[in-house]
Amino acid sequence: MPQEPVLFTGTIRDNITFGRDYDEERLNDVISACCLGKDIERFPEGIDSKVTMQGSSYSGGQNARIALARALYSDSQIILLDNCLSALDPKVRSKVRQNLLSERFRERCFIFSTSSEDEVPVECFLIQICDQKVKYFGQYR
């Protein structure tokens, strides 16, 4: 079953901050990490553009990156990414993955669940499961 990012009625800012205190520097950092800056510039009201009908007016990649930005804006130390990069084109996927694994998010643990080997970050710990059995367990390079 395909994964669908959840967006809520409100603004893009509301969907990212999700009731947490507004911190402009933090917000700008996660927007940059999720490669959302150019998208937001093109939206009619920028970051205050409305999200309606679970984000149906935005592309799948935009929805995925807005939902990812919400996870990054949170205080969560462990973030489970369930196939969320698959909706992104390869160039953006690579840049977002690179940003997630950069120094600025080093204190967080990202768990990537994916069915595509090209989404596995290099130099990460990997557990590969096939047919309900562990096929590989160790460092991925």
The first five atom37 places (N, CA, C, CB, O) and aatype in JSON, in Angstrom:
{
  "aatype": [12, 14, 5, 6, 14, 19, 10, 13, 16, 7, 16, 9, 1, 3, 2, 9, 16, 13, 7, 1, 3, 18, 3, 6, 6, 1, 10, 2, 3, 19, 9, 15, 0, 4, 4, 10, 7, 11, 3, 9, 6, 1, 13, 14, 6, 7, 9, 3, 15, 11, 19, 16, 12, 5, 7, 15, 15, 18, 15, 7, 7, 5, 2, 0, 1, 9, 0, 10, 0, 1, 0, 10, 18, 15, 3, 15, 5, 9, 9, 10, 10, 3, 2, 4, 10, 15, 0, 10, 3, 14, 11, 19, 1, 15, 11, 19, 1, 5, 2, 10, 10, 15, 6, 1, 13, 1, 6, 1, 4, 13, 9, 13, 15, 16, 15, 15, 6, 3, 6, 19, 14, 19, 6, 4, 13, 10, 9, 5, 9, 4, 3, 5, 11, 19, 11, 18, 13, 7, 5, 18, 1],
  "atom_mask": [
    [1, 1, 1, 1, 1],
    [1, 1, 1, 1, 1],
    [1, 1, 1, 1, 1],
    [1, 1, 1, 1, 1],
    [1, 1, 1, 1, 1],
    [1, 1, 1, 1, 1],
    [1, 1, 1, 1, 1],
    [1, 1, 1, 1, 1],
    [1, 1, 1, 1, 1],
    [1, 1, 1, 0, 1],
    [1, 1, 1, 1, 1],
    [1, 1, 1, 1, 1],
    [1, 1, 1, 1, 1],
    [1, 1, 1, 1, 1],
    [1, 1, 1, 1, 1],
    [1, 1, 1, 1, 1],
    [1, 1, 1, 1, 1],
    [1, 1, 1, 1, 1],
    [1, 1, 1, 0, 1],
    [1, 1, 1, 1, 1],
    [1, 1, 1, 1, 1],
    [1, 1, 1, 1, 1],
    [1, 1, 1, 1, 1],
    [1, 1, 1, 1, 1],
    [1, 1, 1, 1, 1],
    [1, 1, 1, 1, 1],
    [1, 1, 1, 1, 1],
    [1, 1, 1, 1, 1],
    [1, 1, 1, 1, 1],
    [1, 1, 1, 1, 1],
    [1, 1, 1, 1, 1],
    [1, 1, 1, 1, 1],
    [1, 1, 1, 1, 1],
    [1, 1, 1, 1, 1],
    [1, 1, 1, 1, 1],
    [1, 1, 1, 1, 1],
    [1, 1, 1, 0, 1],
    [1, 1, 1, 1, 1],
    [1, 1, 1, 1, 1],
    [1, 1, 1, 1, 1],
    [1, 1, 1, 1, 1],
    [1, 1, 1, 1, 1],
    [1, 1, 1, 1, 1],
    [1, 1, 1, 1, 1],
    [1, 1, 1, 1, 1],
    [1, 1, 1, 0, 1],
    [1, 1, 1, 1, 1],
    [1, 1, 1, 1, 1],
    [1, 1, 1, 1, 1],
    [1, 1, 1, 1, 1],
    [1, 1, 1, 1, 1],
    [1, 1, 1, 1, 1],
    [1, 1, 1, 1, 1],
    [1, 1, 1, 1, 1],
    [1, 1, 1, 0, 1],
    [1, 1, 1, 1, 1],
    [1, 1, 1, 1, 1],
    [1, 1, 1, 1, 1],
    [1, 1, 1, 1, 1],
    [1, 1, 1, 0, 1],
    [1, 1, 1, 0, 1],
    [1, 1, 1, 1, 1],
    [1, 1, 1, 1, 1],
    [1, 1, 1, 1, 1],
    [1, 1, 1, 1, 1],
    [1, 1, 1, 1, 1],
    [1, 1, 1, 1, 1],
    [1, 1, 1, 1, 1],
    [1, 1, 1, 1, 1],
    [1, 1, 1, 1, 1],
    [1, 1, 1, 1, 1],
    [1, 1, 1, 1, 1],
    [1, 1, 1, 1, 1],
    [1, 1, 1, 1, 1],
    [1, 1, 1, 1, 1],
    [1, 1, 1, 1, 1],
    [1, 1, 1, 1, 1],
    [1, 1, 1, 1, 1],
    [1, 1, 1, 1, 1],
    [1, 1, 1, 1, 1],
    [1, 1, 1, 1, 1],
    [1, 1, 1, 1, 1],
    [1, 1, 1, 1, 1],
    [1, 1, 1, 1, 1],
    [1, 1, 1, 1, 1],
    [1, 1, 1, 1, 1],
    [1, 1, 1, 1, 1],
    [1, 1, 1, 1, 1],
    [1, 1, 1, 1, 1],
    [1, 1, 1, 1, 1],
    [1, 1, 1, 1, 1],
    [1, 1, 1, 1, 1],
    [1, 1, 1, 1, 1],
    [1, 1, 1, 1, 1],
    [1, 1, 1, 1, 1],
    [1, 1, 1, 1, 1],
    [1, 1, 1, 1, 1],
    [1, 1, 1, 1, 1],
    [1, 1, 1, 1, 1],
    [1, 1, 1, 1, 1],
    [1, 1, 1, 1, 1],
    [1, 1, 1, 1, 1],
    [1, 1, 1, 1, 1],
    [1, 1, 1, 1, 1],
    [1, 1, 1, 1, 1],
    [1, 1, 1, 1, 1],
    [1, 1, 1, 1, 1],
    [1, 1, 1, 1, 1],
    [1, 1, 1, 1, 1],
    [1, 1, 1, 1, 1],
    [1, 1, 1, 1, 1],
    [1, 1, 1, 1, 1],
    [1, 1, 1, 1, 1],
    [1, 1, 1, 1, 1],
    [1, 1, 1, 1, 1],
    [1, 1, 1, 1, 1],
    [1, 1, 1, 1, 1],
    [1, 1, 1, 1, 1],
    [1, 1, 1, 1, 1],
    [1, 1, 1, 1, 1],
    [1, 1, 1, 1, 1],
    [1, 1, 1, 1, 1],
    [1, 1, 1, 1, 1],
    [1, 1, 1, 1, 1],
    [1, 1, 1, 1, 1],
    [1, 1, 1, 1, 1],
    [1, 1, 1, 1, 1],
    [1, 1, 1, 1, 1],
    [1, 1, 1, 1, 1],
    [1, 1, 1, 1, 1],
    [1, 1, 1, 1, 1],
    [1, 1, 1, 1, 1],
    [1, 1, 1, 1, 1],
    [1, 1, 1, 1, 1],
    [1, 1, 1, 1, 1],
    [1, 1, 1, 1, 1],
    [1, 1, 1, 1, 1],
    [1, 1, 1, 0, 1],
    [1, 1, 1, 1, 1],
    [1, 1, 1, 1, 1],
    [1, 1, 1, 1, 1]
  ],
  "atom_positions": [
    [[0.84, -1.18, 0.0], [0.0, 0.0, 0.0], [0.89, 1.25, 0.0], [-0.96, -0.01, 1.23], [1.79, 1.36, 0.84]],
    [[0.67, 2.19, -0.92], [1.52, 3.37, -0.98], [1.35, 4.26, 0.25], [1.2, 4.17, -2.25], [0.26, 4.37, 0.81]],
    [[2.45, 4.88, 0.65], [2.43, 5.78, 1.8], [2.04, 7.18, 1.34], [3.81, 5.8, 2.51], [2.53, 7.66, 0.32]],
    [[1.18, 7.83, 2.08], [0.74, 9.18, 1.76], [1.08, 10.09, 2.93], [-0.78, 9.23, 1.45], [0.66, 9.83, 4.06]],
    [[1.84, 11.16, 2.68], [2.11, 12.1, 3.77], [0.83, 12.78, 4.22], [3.15, 13.15, 3.33], [-0.06, 13.05, 3.41]],
    [[0.72, 13.04, 5.5], [-0.49, 13.67, 6.04], [-0.26, 15.17, 6.18], [-0.87, 13.04, 7.41], [0.66, 15.6, 6.88]],
    [[-1.1, 15.95, 5.51], [-1.1, 17.4, 5.68], [-2.46, 17.79, 6.22], [-0.78, 18.15, 4.33], [-3.46, 17.11, 5.98]],
    [[-2.49, 18.89, 6.95], [-3.69, 19.32, 7.62], [-4.15, 20.66, 7.08], [-3.47, 19.4, 9.12], [-3.34, 21.43, 6.55]],
    [[-5.44, 20.95, 7.2], [-5.96, 22.25, 6.79], [-5.3, 23.33, 7.64], [-7.51, 22.3, 6.93], [-5.22, 23.22, 8.86]],
    [[-4.85, 24.36, 6.99], [-4.13, 25.45, 7.64], [-3.14, 26.01, 6.65], [0.0, 0.0, 0.0], [-3.39, 25.98, 5.44]],
    [[-2.03, 26.52, 7.11], [-0.99, 27.04, 6.23], [0.18, 26.06, 6.18], [-0.51, 28.45, 6.7], [0.25, 25.11, 6.97]],
    [[1.07, 26.3, 5.26], [2.28, 25.48, 5.21], [3.05, 25.64, 6.52], [3.17, 25.87, 3.99], [3.56, 24.67, 7.06]],
    [[3.13, 26.88, 7.01], [3.8, 27.13, 8.3], [3.16, 26.29, 9.41], [3.75, 28.64, 8.66], [3.87, 25.67, 10.2]],
    [[1.82, 26.27, 9.47], [1.11, 25.48, 10.48], [1.45, 24.0, 10.36], [-0.41, 25.69, 10.35], [1.62, 23.31, 11.36]],
    [[1.54, 23.51, 9.12], [1.84, 22.11, 8.9], [3.25, 21.74, 9.32], [1.63, 21.76, 7.44], [3.5, 20.6, 9.7]],
    [[4.16, 22.69, 9.25], [5.54, 22.41, 9.66], [5.71, 22.59, 11.17], [6.51, 23.31, 8.9], [6.28, 21.72, 11.83]],
    [[5.23, 23.71, 11.71], [5.42, 23.97, 13.15], [4.51, 23.09, 14.0], [5.17, 25.45, 13.47], [4.87, 22.75, 15.13]],
    [[3.36, 22.73, 13.49], [2.45, 21.76, 14.11], [2.19, 22.05, 15.58], [3.0, 20.36, 13.95], [2.28, 21.16, 16.42]],
    [[1.88, 23.32, 15.9], [1.53, 23.71, 17.26], [2.71, 24.02, 18.16], [0.0, 0.0, 0.0], [2.53, 24.43, 19.3]],
    [[3.91, 23.84, 17.67], [5.1, 24.16, 18.46], [5.39, 25.65, 18.36], [6.32, 23.33, 17.99], [4.92, 26.31, 17.43]],
    [[6.15, 26.17, 19.3], [6.53, 27.58, 19.27], [7.24, 27.89, 17.96], [7.43, 27.93, 20.47], [8.05, 27.11, 17.47]],
    [[6.93, 29.05, 17.41], [7.53, 29.49, 16.15], [8.96, 29.98, 16.4], [6.68, 30.61, 15.5], [9.2, 30.84, 17.24]],
    [[9.89, 29.42, 15.66], [11.29, 29.8, 15.72], [11.73, 29.98, 14.26], [12.18, 28.71, 16.48], [11.91, 29.01, 13.54]],
    [[11.9, 31.23, 13.85], [12.18, 31.53, 12.45], [13.46, 30.86, 11.96], [12.29, 33.03, 12.25], [13.5, 30.32, 10.85]],
    [[14.5, 30.88, 12.76], [15.77, 30.27, 12.35], [15.62, 28.76, 12.16], [16.87, 30.56, 13.4], [16.09, 28.19, 11.18]],
    [[14.94, 28.13, 13.11], [14.7, 26.69, 13.02], [13.85, 26.35, 11.8], [14.02, 26.18, 14.29], [14.13, 25.39, 11.08]],
    [[12.8, 27.14, 11.57], [11.92, 26.92, 10.43], [12.7, 27.05, 9.12], [10.76, 27.91, 10.46], [12.56, 26.22, 8.23]],
    [[13.51, 28.1, 9.01], [14.3, 28.29, 7.8], [15.29, 27.15, 7.59], [15.04, 29.62, 7.86], [15.56, 26.75, 6.45]],
    [[15.83, 26.62, 8.67], [16.78, 25.52, 8.59], [16.11, 24.26, 8.04], [17.39, 25.23, 9.96], [16.67, 23.6, 7.17]],
    [[14.92, 23.93, 8.54], [14.27, 22.72, 8.04], [13.73, 22.91, 6.63], [13.12, 22.31, 8.98], [13.7, 21.96, 5.84]],
    [[13.31, 24.12, 6.29], [12.87, 24.4, 4.91], [14.04, 24.19, 3.96], [12.31, 25.86, 4.78], [13.89, 23.6, 2.89]],
    [[15.21, 24.66, 4.35], [16.42, 24.47, 3.55], [16.77, 22.99, 3.45], [17.6, 25.25, 4.15], [17.05, 22.5, 2.35]],
    [[16.75, 22.28, 4.57], [17.1, 20.86, 4.58], [16.16, 20.03, 3.7], [17.05, 20.32, 6.01], [16.59, 19.04, 3.1]],
    [[14.91, 20.44, 3.61], [13.92, 19.71, 2.83], [13.78, 20.24, 1.4], [12.58, 19.76, 3.52], [12.9, 19.82, 0.65]],
    [[14.67, 21.16, 1.03], [14.67, 21.74, -0.32], [13.3, 22.32, -0.69], [15.07, 20.68, -1.36], [12.82, 22.12, -1.8]],
    [[12.69, 23.02, 0.25], [11.36, 23.61, 0.04], [11.39, 25.09, -0.3], [10.52, 23.41, 1.27], [10.36, 25.66, -0.66]],
    [[12.55, 25.72, -0.2], [12.64, 27.17, -0.38], [12.08, 27.67, -1.7], [0.0, 0.0, 0.0], [11.25, 28.58, -1.71]],
    [[12.5, 27.08, -2.81], [12.03, 27.53, -4.13], [10.53, 27.27, -4.3], [12.81, 26.82, -5.25], [9.82, 28.08, -4.9]],
    [[10.06, 26.15, -3.76], [8.62, 25.85, -3.85], [7.82, 26.92, -3.11], [8.32, 24.44, -3.25], [6.85, 27.46, -3.64]],
    [[8.24, 27.22, -1.89], [7.51, 28.2, -1.07], [7.52, 29.57, -1.72], [8.12, 28.28, 0.34], [6.53, 30.3, -1.65]],
    [[8.63, 29.94, -2.36], [8.69, 31.23, -3.06], [7.65, 31.32, -4.18], [10.09, 31.46, -3.64], [7.14, 32.4, -4.46]],
    [[7.35, 30.19, -4.8], [6.39, 30.17, -5.91], [4.94, 30.11, -5.46], [6.68, 28.99, -6.79], [4.04, 30.43, -6.24]],
    [[4.68, 29.73, -4.22], [3.31, 29.65, -3.73], [2.76, 31.07, -3.6], [3.23, 28.9, -2.37], [3.51, 31.98, -3.23]],
    [[1.48, 31.28, -3.9], [0.9, 32.62, -3.9], [1.13, 33.42, -2.62], [-0.56, 32.52, -4.15], [1.42, 34.61, -2.68]],
    [[1.01, 32.78, -1.48], [1.19, 33.47, -0.2], [2.42, 32.95, 0.55], [-0.05, 33.31, 0.67], [2.5, 33.06, 1.77]],
    [[3.36, 32.39, -0.2], [4.58, 31.88, 0.42], [4.29, 30.84, 1.48], [0.0, 0.0, 0.0], [3.47, 29.95, 1.27]],
    [[4.97, 30.95, 2.6], [4.81, 29.97, 3.68], [3.43, 30.04, 4.33], [5.88, 30.2, 4.74], [3.01, 29.11, 5.02]],
    [[2.72, 31.15, 4.1], [1.37, 31.29, 4.64], [0.29, 30.87, 3.64], [1.13, 32.72, 5.07], [-0.89, 31.17, 3.83]],
    [[0.69, 30.17, 2.58], [-0.28, 29.62, 1.63], [-1.1, 28.55, 2.32], [0.43, 29.04, 0.38], [-0.6, 27.82, 3.18]],
    [[-2.35, 28.46, 1.93], [-3.28, 27.52, 2.55], [-3.08, 26.1, 2.05], [-4.7, 27.96, 2.3], [-2.8, 25.87, 0.87]],
    [[-3.22, 25.18, 2.96], [-3.23, 23.76, 2.63], [-4.67, 23.3, 2.81], [-2.22, 22.92, 3.54], [-5.23, 23.4, 3.9]],
    [[-5.26, 22.82, 1.75], [-6.63, 22.34, 1.81], [-6.7, 20.9, 1.3], [-7.57, 23.25, 0.99], [-5.84, 20.46, 0.55]],
    [[-7.7, 20.19, 1.71], [-7.96, 18.83, 1.26], [-6.68, 17.98, 1.29], [-8.54, 18.84, -0.16], [-6.31, 17.38, 0.29]],
    [[-6.02, 17.93, 2.44], [-4.81, 17.15, 2.67], [-3.71, 17.44, 1.66], [-5.15, 15.68, 2.64], [-2.94, 16.55, 1.31]],
    [[-3.64, 18.68, 1.19], [-2.54, 19.08, 0.31], [-2.73, 18.68, -1.14], [0.0, 0.0, 0.0], [-1.75, 18.55, -1.87]],
    [[-3.97, 18.49, -1.56], [-4.23, 18.01, -2.93], [-3.76, 18.99, -4.0], [-5.7, 17.74, -3.11], [-3.6, 18.6, -5.16]],
    [[-3.54, 20.26, -3.66], [-3.07, 21.22, -4.66], [-1.55, 21.22, -4.81], [-3.55, 22.61, -4.3], [-1.02, 21.94, -5.65]],
    [[-0.85, 20.42, -4.01], [0.6, 20.33, -4.09], [1.0, 18.98, -4.65], [1.23, 20.55, -2.71], [0.24, 18.01, -4.59]],
    [[2.2, 18.91, -5.21], [2.69, 17.65, -5.77], [3.0, 16.66, -4.65], [3.96, 17.89, -6.64], [3.11, 17.03, -3.48]],
    [[3.13, 15.39, -5.02], [3.48, 14.37, -4.05], [4.81, 14.66, -3.37], [0.0, 0.0, 0.0], [4.97, 14.43, -2.17]],
    [[5.77, 15.16, -4.15], [7.07, 15.51, -3.59], [7.0, 16.67, -2.63], [0.0, 0.0, 0.0], [7.67, 16.68, -1.6]],
    [[6.17, 17.67, -2.95], [6.0, 18.81, -2.05], [5.33, 18.36, -0.75], [5.16, 19.92, -2.73], [5.75, 18.76, 0.33]],
    [[4.29, 17.54, -0.87], [3.62, 17.02, 0.33], [4.6, 16.24, 1.2], [2.44, 16.12, -0.06], [4.62, 16.41, 2.42]],
    [[5.42, 15.39, 0.58], [6.38, 14.59, 1.33], [7.4, 15.48, 2.04], [7.1, 13.6, 0.4], [7.75, 15.23, 3.19]],
    [[7.87, 16.52, 1.36], [8.88, 17.39, 1.96], [8.29, 18.29, 3.05], [9.52, 18.25, 0.9], [8.99, 18.62, 4.01]],
    [[7.02, 18.67, 2.93], [6.36, 19.44, 4.0], [6.21, 18.56, 5.24], [4.96, 19.98, 3.52], [6.48, 19.0, 6.36]],
    [[5.78, 17.31, 5.04], [5.64, 16.38, 6.17], [7.0, 16.08, 6.8], [4.97, 15.06, 5.72], [7.11, 15.99, 8.02]],
    [[8.03, 15.94, 5.98], [9.38, 15.72, 6.5], [9.85, 16.94, 7.29], [10.36, 15.42, 5.34], [10.47, 16.8, 8.34]],
    [[9.55, 18.13, 6.79], [9.92, 19.37, 7.51], [9.26, 19.39, 8.89], [9.5, 20.63, 6.69], [9.87, 19.84, 9.86]],
    [[8.02, 18.91, 8.99], [7.34, 18.84, 10.29], [8.1, 17.93, 11.25], [5.88, 18.33, 10.12], [8.28, 18.27, 12.42]],
    [[8.54, 16.79, 10.75], [9.31, 15.86, 11.6], [10.62, 16.5, 12.05], [9.59, 14.54, 10.84], [11.01, 16.35, 13.21]],
    [[11.29, 17.19, 11.15], [12.56, 17.84, 11.5], [12.36, 19.01, 12.45], [13.27, 18.32, 10.24], [13.23, 19.27, 13.29]],
    [[11.25, 19.72, 12.33], [10.98, 20.87, 13.22], [10.66, 20.38, 14.64], [9.8, 21.71, 12.67], [10.84, 21.12, 15.6]],
    [[10.21, 19.16, 14.75], [9.87, 18.61, 16.07], [11.12, 18.45, 16.91], [9.14, 17.27, 15.93], [12.24, 18.63, 16.44]],
    [[10.91, 18.09, 18.16], [12.02, 17.83, 19.08], [12.41, 16.35, 19.1], [11.66, 18.29, 20.48], [13.26, 15.95, 19.89]],
    [[11.79, 15.56, 18.24], [12.04, 14.11, 18.24], [13.49, 13.79, 17.95], [11.15, 13.43, 17.21], [14.1, 14.33, 17.03]],
    [[14.04, 12.91, 18.76], [15.42, 12.47, 18.55], [15.51, 11.29, 17.59], [16.05, 12.09, 19.89], [16.55, 11.08, 16.97]],
    [[14.43, 10.54, 17.47], [14.37, 9.41, 16.54], [13.27, 9.7, 15.54], [14.12, 8.04, 17.29], [12.12, 9.95, 15.92]],
    [[13.62, 9.66, 14.26], [12.66, 9.97, 13.21], [12.6, 8.79, 12.25], [13.04, 11.28, 12.47], [13.6, 8.45, 11.62]],
    [[11.43, 8.19, 12.14], [11.2, 7.07, 11.23], [10.69, 7.61, 9.9], [10.19, 6.04, 11.84], [9.65, 8.26, 9.84]],
    [[11.43, 7.34, 8.84], [11.05, 7.8, 7.5], [10.61, 6.59, 6.7], [12.24, 8.54, 6.8], [11.43, 5.82, 6.21]],
    [[9.3, 6.45, 6.57], [8.73, 5.29, 5.9], [8.53, 5.59, 4.42], [7.4, 4.88, 6.56], [7.46, 6.03, 4.0]],
    [[9.56, 5.33, 3.65], [9.51, 5.48, 2.19], [9.21, 6.91, 1.75], [8.47, 4.55, 1.62], [8.69, 7.13, 0.65]],
    [[9.52, 7.88, 2.6], [9.11, 9.26, 2.31], [9.92, 9.91, 1.2], [9.22, 10.09, 3.55], [9.48, 10.92, 0.64]],
    [[11.07, 9.39, 0.86], [11.88, 9.99, -0.18], [11.5, 9.5, -1.57], [13.34, 9.72, 0.07], [11.95, 10.06, -2.57]],
    [[10.69, 8.46, -1.66], [10.36, 7.87, -2.96], [9.55, 8.81, -3.86], [9.58, 6.6, -2.75], [9.58, 8.65, -5.08]],
    [[8.85, 9.77, -3.29], [8.05, 10.7, -4.09], [8.89, 11.82, -4.69], [6.94, 11.3, -3.24], [8.39, 12.63, -5.48]],
    [[10.17, 11.88, -4.33], [11.04, 12.96, -4.79], [11.8, 12.54, -6.04], [12.03, 13.37, -3.68], [12.12, 11.36, -6.22]],
    [[12.07, 13.52, -6.91], [12.87, 13.18, -8.08], [14.29, 12.88, -7.59], [12.86, 14.35, -9.14], [14.68, 13.34, -6.51]],
    [[15.08, 12.13, -8.35], [16.38, 11.66, -7.88], [17.32, 12.77, -7.41], [17.04, 10.89, -8.96], [18.02, 12.59, -6.42]],
    [[17.36, 13.89, -8.09], [18.26, 14.98, -7.7], [17.87, 15.56, -6.34], [18.26, 16.09, -8.77], [18.72, 15.76, -5.47]],
    [[16.58, 15.82, -6.15], [16.09, 16.36, -4.87], [16.24, 15.32, -3.78], [14.61, 16.81, -4.99], [16.62, 15.66, -2.66]],
    [[15.95, 14.06, -4.08], [16.09, 12.97, -3.1], [17.53, 12.92, -2.57], [15.7, 11.6, -3.74], [17.75, 12.81, -1.37]],
    [[18.48, 13.0, -3.48], [19.88, 12.95, -3.09], [20.25, 14.13, -2.2], [20.78, 12.93, -4.32], [20.94, 13.96, -1.2]],
    [[19.79, 15.32, -2.55], [20.1, 16.52, -1.77], [19.46, 16.47, -0.37], [19.62, 17.78, -2.52], [20.1, 16.8, 0.62]],
    [[18.19, 16.05, -0.31], [17.51, 15.95, 0.99], [18.2, 14.91, 1.86], [16.01, 15.58, 0.8], [18.45, 15.15, 3.04]],
    [[18.52, 13.75, 1.3], [19.21, 12.71, 2.06], [20.54, 13.23, 2.59], [19.44, 11.45, 1.18], [20.89, 13.0, 3.74]],
    [[21.29, 13.94, 1.73], [22.57, 14.54, 2.14], [22.36, 15.52, 3.28], [23.24, 15.25, 0.93], [23.14, 15.54, 4.24]],
    [[21.32, 16.34, 3.2], [21.02, 17.31, 4.26], [20.67, 16.62, 5.57], [19.87, 18.22, 3.83], [21.11, 17.06, 6.64]],
    [[19.89, 15.54, 5.51], [19.49, 14.83, 6.73], [20.7, 14.25, 7.46], [18.51, 13.71, 6.39], [20.72, 14.18, 8.69]],
    [[21.69, 13.85, 6.7], [22.86, 13.21, 7.29], [24.01, 14.18, 7.55], [23.33, 12.1, 6.4], [25.12, 13.77, 7.86]],
    [[23.72, 15.48, 7.41], [24.75, 16.5, 7.64], [24.94, 16.74, 9.14], [24.36, 17.81, 6.92], [24.19, 16.24, 9.97]],
    [[25.95, 17.52, 9.45], [26.27, 17.85, 10.84], [25.11, 18.45, 11.61], [27.44, 18.8, 10.88], [24.96, 18.2, 12.8]],
    [[24.27, 19.25, 10.94], [23.21, 19.94, 11.68], [22.17, 19.01, 12.29], [22.52, 20.92, 10.77], [21.47, 19.41, 13.21]],
    [[22.05, 17.78, 11.8], [21.1, 16.82, 12.35], [21.81, 15.63, 12.98], [20.14, 16.35, 11.27], [21.19, 14.59, 13.21]],
    [[23.09, 15.75, 13.25], [23.92, 14.66, 13.74], [23.4, 14.08, 15.06], [25.35, 15.14, 13.92], [23.61, 12.9, 15.34]],
    [[22.71, 14.88, 15.87], [22.23, 14.41, 17.17], [20.96, 13.58, 17.05], [21.99, 15.59, 18.09], [20.45, 13.08, 18.06]],
    [[20.45, 13.42, 15.85], [19.22, 12.66, 15.66], [19.49, 11.31, 15.01], [18.22, 13.46, 14.81], [20.49, 11.13, 14.31]],
    [[18.6, 10.39, 15.27], [18.67, 9.07, 14.66], [17.57, 8.98, 13.61], [18.53, 7.93, 15.74], [16.39, 9.11, 13.93]],
    [[17.95, 8.76, 12.36], [16.99, 8.58, 11.29], [16.91, 7.1, 10.94], [17.37, 9.44, 10.04], [17.93, 6.45, 10.71]],
    [[15.7, 6.59, 10.9], [15.47, 5.21, 10.48], [14.74, 5.28, 9.14], [14.64, 4.39, 11.56], [13.6, 5.74, 9.07]],
    [[15.41, 4.82, 8.1], [14.84, 4.83, 6.75], [14.23, 3.47, 6.46], [15.91, 5.2, 5.69], [14.92, 2.45, 6.53]],
    [[12.96, 3.45, 6.15], [12.3, 2.24, 5.69], [12.04, 2.45, 4.2], [10.96, 1.94, 6.5], [11.33, 3.38, 3.82]],
    [[12.6, 1.58, 3.38], [12.48, 1.78, 1.94], [12.53, 0.44, 1.21], [13.59, 2.7, 1.43], [13.06, -0.54, 1.73]],
    [[11.98, 0.42, 0.03], [12.06, -0.77, -0.82], [13.04, -0.54, -1.97], [10.67, -1.14, -1.37], [13.19, -1.4, -2.84]],
    [[13.7, 0.61, -1.97], [14.61, 0.96, -3.05], [16.03, 1.16, -2.51], [14.13, 2.24, -3.77], [16.26, 2.01, -1.66]],
    [[16.96, 0.37, -3.0], [18.33, 0.44, -2.52], [18.97, 1.8, -2.76], [19.15, -0.63, -3.17], [19.86, 2.2, -2.0]],
    [[18.54, 2.52, -3.8], [19.15, 3.83, -4.07], [18.74, 4.89, -3.05], [18.78, 4.3, -5.46], [19.29, 5.99, -3.05]],
    [[17.79, 4.57, -2.18], [17.4, 5.49, -1.12], [18.18, 5.27, 0.17], [15.92, 5.37, -0.85], [18.06, 6.05, 1.12]],
    [[18.98, 4.21, 0.22], [19.74, 3.91, 1.43], [20.92, 4.87, 1.52], [20.21, 2.42, 1.44], [21.75, 4.9, 0.61]],
    [[21.02, 5.63, 2.58], [22.16, 6.54, 2.74], [23.47, 5.77, 2.85], [21.96, 7.43, 3.98], [23.53, 4.71, 3.49]],
    [[24.49, 6.3, 2.24], [25.81, 5.67, 2.29], [26.37, 5.8, 3.7], [26.76, 6.31, 1.25], [26.11, 6.78, 4.4]],
    [[27.15, 4.81, 4.1], [27.81, 4.77, 5.4], [26.83, 4.79, 6.57], [28.76, 5.93, 5.53], [27.06, 5.45, 7.58]],
    [[25.75, 4.06, 6.41], [24.78, 3.92, 7.48], [24.72, 2.45, 7.89], [23.37, 4.42, 7.05], [25.23, 1.58, 7.19]],
    [[24.12, 2.21, 9.02], [23.88, 0.85, 9.46], [22.63, 0.35, 8.74], [23.71, 0.76, 11.02], [21.63, 1.06, 8.66]],
    [[22.68, -0.85, 8.21], [21.59, -1.37, 7.39], [21.1, -2.71, 7.91], [22.03, -1.51, 5.92], [21.9, -3.59, 8.25]],
    [[19.8, -2.84, 7.97], [19.17, -4.13, 8.22], [18.28, -4.38, 7.02], [18.36, -4.16, 9.59], [17.29, -3.69, 6.82]],
    [[18.63, -5.38, 6.22], [17.85, -5.7, 5.02], [17.0, -6.93, 5.33], [18.76, -5.95, 3.78], [17.5, -7.97, 5.75]],
    [[15.69, -6.78, 5.11], [14.75, -7.86, 5.4], [14.08, -8.28, 4.1], [13.7, -7.43, 6.46], [13.5, -7.45, 3.4]],
    [[14.16, -9.55, 3.79], [13.5, -10.12, 2.61], [12.76, -11.38, 3.05], [14.54, -10.44, 1.47], [13.29, -12.2, 3.8]],
    [[11.54, -11.52, 2.58], [10.72, -12.69, 2.91], [10.68, -12.94, 4.42], [11.25, -13.93, 2.19], [10.79, -14.08, 4.87]],
    [[10.52, -11.88, 5.17], [10.4, -11.91, 6.62], [11.63, -12.47, 7.33], [9.21, -12.72, 7.01], [11.54, -12.94, 8.46]],
    [[12.79, -12.41, 6.66], [14.03, -12.86, 7.26], [15.1, -11.78, 7.08], [14.5, -14.2, 6.63], [15.11, -11.07, 6.08]],
    [[15.99, -11.66, 8.06], [17.08, -10.7, 7.97], [18.09, -11.24, 6.96], [17.75, -10.47, 9.38], [18.67, -12.31, 7.14]],
    [[18.27, -10.48, 5.88], [19.19, -10.87, 4.82], [20.58, -10.25, 5.02], [18.62, -10.45, 3.46], [21.59, -10.86, 4.68]],
    [[20.61, -9.03, 5.57], [21.88, -8.35, 5.81], [21.75, -7.5, 7.07], [22.29, -7.47, 4.59], [20.71, -6.88, 7.31]],
    [[22.8, -7.48, 7.86], [22.83, -6.73, 9.1], [24.24, -6.2, 9.26], [22.4, -7.62, 10.33], [25.16, -6.97, 9.54]],
    [[24.43, -4.88, 9.09], [25.77, -4.33, 9.25], [25.94, -2.98, 8.58], [0.0, 0.0, 0.0], [24.96, -2.33, 8.19]],
    [[27.18, -2.57, 8.44], [27.51, -1.28, 7.83], [27.24, -1.33, 6.33], [28.98, -0.91, 8.1], [27.63, -2.29, 5.66]],
    [[26.6, -0.3, 5.82], [26.29, -0.21, 4.38], [27.22, 0.81, 3.76], [24.79, 0.2, 4.14], [27.37, 1.91, 4.29]],
    [[27.86, 0.47, 2.68], [28.75, 1.41, 1.96], [28.49, 1.33, 0.49], [30.24, 1.11, 2.24], [29.12, 2.03, -0.29]]
  ]
}
